[in-house]
Amino acid sequence: MIEPKAVVPSRSEALGQALRTLRKLRGRRPGEMAVLLGISRRAYEYFEAGKGPLNVDRVHLFAQILDVDPFAILTAMEIRSPQFAVACADHKMMTLMMVAAQEFDAVAGADTARLNAATIIAGFTRVFDALAREAREGEDFAERWLGEAEPPAPSPTADPETPTHDAEGDPDPDSSDKPDG
């Protein structure tokens, strides 16, 4: 069952909660972040509180310093879910989505304008449903893609005179016990 999310009344509050939580997650202090961002402590406090005009370059620098996803921070602000930025901090899902968008733009270019909204919604729905299923089930696509396990390495002590067998236990027709021809 889906847990209800806490209501975040404004983009500024969502941004502030995301920035503060990410900073704490990475074990940094506000004064340290101010120095690393090249701003005063007071300016940092305003930035982390989500006050003042949004400075996208500062969000990107903040993310670079903490090794988190800058696009997830901005998305978290827009969807008013600070926890989204935290959930994407390590795997950088939204940065990966931006790379995919760049690749799509390179391939589709101006033809993108011919897509209708229903097609776009259906495509994104399929992708995000599949990602949600993967997240819930805890399956790792990369592990499945690479194969469940590496093939076993040949035993260094194997006797070259012993015939090999295939998966069913039958003698392997390619084994070395065939007469040379």
Wavefront OBJ file of the C-alpha trace (Angstrom):
o trace
v 0.000 0.000 0.000
v 1.240 3.492 -0.832
v 2.022 5.592 2.217
v 0.528 9.092 2.228
v 3.107 11.830 1.741
v 3.437 14.778 4.043
v 2.025 17.907 2.451
v 4.677 20.395 1.409
v 2.856 23.667 0.807
v 5.358 25.446 -1.430
v 8.207 24.859 -3.845
v 10.490 26.902 -1.598
v 9.748 24.699 1.389
v 10.276 21.546 -0.698
v 13.608 22.906 -1.957
v 14.690 23.841 1.552
v 13.788 20.440 3.000
v 15.598 18.646 0.172
v 18.770 20.739 0.526
v 18.869 20.419 4.316
v 18.242 16.657 4.260
v 20.901 16.053 1.592
v 23.460 18.148 3.470
v 22.800 16.186 6.656
v 22.860 12.886 4.738
v 26.382 13.683 3.554
v 27.486 14.835 7.007
v 28.223 18.472 6.137
v 27.642 21.567 8.284
v 26.043 24.799 7.041
v 29.211 26.845 7.593
v 31.283 24.338 5.666
v 28.791 24.407 2.771
v 28.873 28.210 2.720
v 32.659 28.168 2.332
v 32.539 25.480 -0.369
v 29.843 27.402 -2.271
v 31.790 30.647 -1.919
v 28.982 32.524 -0.159
v 28.427 33.952 3.307
v 26.930 31.850 6.063
v 23.792 34.037 5.992
v 23.450 33.623 2.207
v 23.803 29.871 2.635
v 21.108 29.802 5.303
v 18.738 31.632 2.930
v 19.656 29.268 0.103
v 19.105 26.161 2.229
v 15.807 27.551 3.481
v 14.627 27.903 -0.116
v 14.324 31.669 0.244
v 15.052 34.202 -2.446
v 15.259 33.653 -6.179
v 16.226 30.179 -7.363
v 19.849 29.996 -8.438
v 20.107 26.875 -10.609
v 23.893 27.144 -10.883
v 24.119 27.141 -7.093
v 21.895 24.047 -6.921
v 24.245 22.300 -9.370
v 27.338 23.320 -7.375
v 25.648 22.192 -4.139
v 24.913 18.828 -5.778
v 28.464 18.514 -7.099
v 29.930 19.189 -3.645
v 27.694 16.555 -2.048
v 27.798 14.133 -4.993
v 24.006 14.101 -5.335
v 21.625 14.551 -8.275
v 20.989 18.240 -9.104
v 18.068 17.419 -11.398
v 16.442 15.355 -8.634
v 16.697 18.391 -6.324
v 14.942 20.566 -8.908
v 12.359 17.862 -9.614
v 11.725 17.383 -5.894
v 11.006 21.090 -5.655
v 8.533 20.978 -8.558
v 6.697 17.850 -7.424
v 6.893 19.018 -3.802
v 8.541 15.834 -2.589
v 11.843 16.561 -0.814
v 12.284 12.840 -0.196
v 12.541 12.296 -3.969
v 15.860 14.178 -4.032
v 17.130 11.993 -1.195
v 15.944 8.779 -2.877
v 17.801 9.753 -6.081
v 20.951 11.031 -4.349
v 23.136 8.022 -5.077
v 21.849 6.553 -8.340
v 21.147 10.001 -9.873
v 17.995 8.931 -11.675
v 17.064 12.384 -12.926
v 20.566 13.050 -14.291
v 20.263 9.752 -16.156
v 16.891 10.913 -17.443
v 18.503 14.130 -18.712
v 21.136 12.091 -20.550
v 18.350 9.992 -22.097
v 16.536 13.220 -23.090
v 19.714 14.487 -24.763
v 20.037 11.242 -26.703
v 16.347 11.378 -27.655
v 16.769 14.959 -28.857
v 19.781 13.978 -30.949
v 17.800 11.193 -32.618
v 14.306 12.712 -32.896
v 15.199 16.402 -33.172
v 12.404 18.529 -34.618
v 10.243 15.418 -35.151
v 9.583 15.524 -31.400
v 6.999 18.253 -32.100
v 4.869 15.715 -33.994
v 4.324 13.532 -30.906
v 0.926 13.839 -29.262
v 0.416 14.123 -25.510
v -1.308 10.718 -25.218
v 1.715 8.953 -26.762
v 4.112 10.778 -24.445
v 1.999 10.020 -21.357
v 1.691 6.342 -22.330
v 5.455 6.052 -22.856
v 6.364 7.704 -19.563
v 3.714 5.690 -17.734
v 5.208 2.417 -19.012
v 8.717 3.477 -18.030
v 7.789 4.733 -14.559
v 5.526 1.732 -13.859
v 8.434 -0.574 -14.711
v 10.820 1.434 -12.509
v 8.332 1.383 -9.610
v 7.975 -2.391 -9.990
v 11.774 -2.780 -9.950
v 12.038 -0.566 -6.865
v 9.325 -2.475 -4.983
v 10.654 -5.900 -5.869
v 14.249 -4.958 -5.139
v 15.427 -6.483 -8.380
v 18.553 -5.101 -9.921
v 18.205 -4.765 -13.686
v 21.957 -4.560 -14.165
v 22.488 -7.902 -12.411
v 19.802 -9.546 -14.533
v 21.153 -7.928 -17.672
v 24.664 -9.142 -16.935
v 23.387 -12.571 -15.923
v 22.485 -13.938 -12.554
v 25.976 -15.201 -11.893
v 29.312 -15.249 -13.596
v 30.037 -18.580 -15.274
v 32.204 -20.759 -13.046
v 35.898 -20.606 -13.782
v 37.554 -23.865 -14.809
v 39.172 -25.660 -11.934
v 42.965 -25.227 -12.018
v 43.353 -28.821 -10.781
v 41.106 -30.416 -13.425
v 42.573 -33.534 -14.997
v 42.912 -32.954 -18.754
v 42.353 -36.700 -19.339
v 38.906 -36.642 -17.651
v 36.117 -36.175 -20.194
v 33.919 -33.144 -19.696
v 30.121 -33.255 -19.560
v 27.441 -30.867 -20.712
v 24.692 -29.386 -18.501
v 22.652 -32.630 -18.620
v 25.626 -34.751 -17.587
v 26.163 -36.246 -21.047
v 29.679 -36.373 -22.461
v 30.542 -33.095 -24.158
v 31.038 -33.666 -27.880
v 33.682 -30.927 -27.909
v 35.732 -32.461 -25.083
v 39.342 -33.452 -25.576
v 38.668 -37.231 -25.515
v 37.841 -37.305 -29.246
v 40.435 -38.883 -31.467
v 42.477 -36.378 -33.434
v 41.359 -36.313 -36.956
l 1 2 3 4 5 6 7 8 9 10 11 12 13 14 15 16 17 18 19 20 21 22 23 24 25 26 27 28 29 30 31 32 33 34 35 36 37 38 39 40 41 42 43 44 45 46 47 48 49 50 51 52 53 54 55 56 57 58 59 60 61 62 63 64 65 66 67 68 69 70 71 72 73 74 75 76 77 78 79 80 81 82 83 84 85 86 87 88 89 90 91 92 93 94 95 96 97 98 99 100 101 102 103 104 105 106 107 108 109 110 111 112 113 114 115 116 117 118 119 120 121 122 123 124 125 126 127 128 129 130 131 132 133 134 135 136 137 138 139 140 141 142 143 144 145 146 147 148 149 150 151 152 153 154 155 156 157 158 159 160 161 162 163 164 165 166 167 168 169 170 171 172 173 174 175 176 177 178 179 180 181
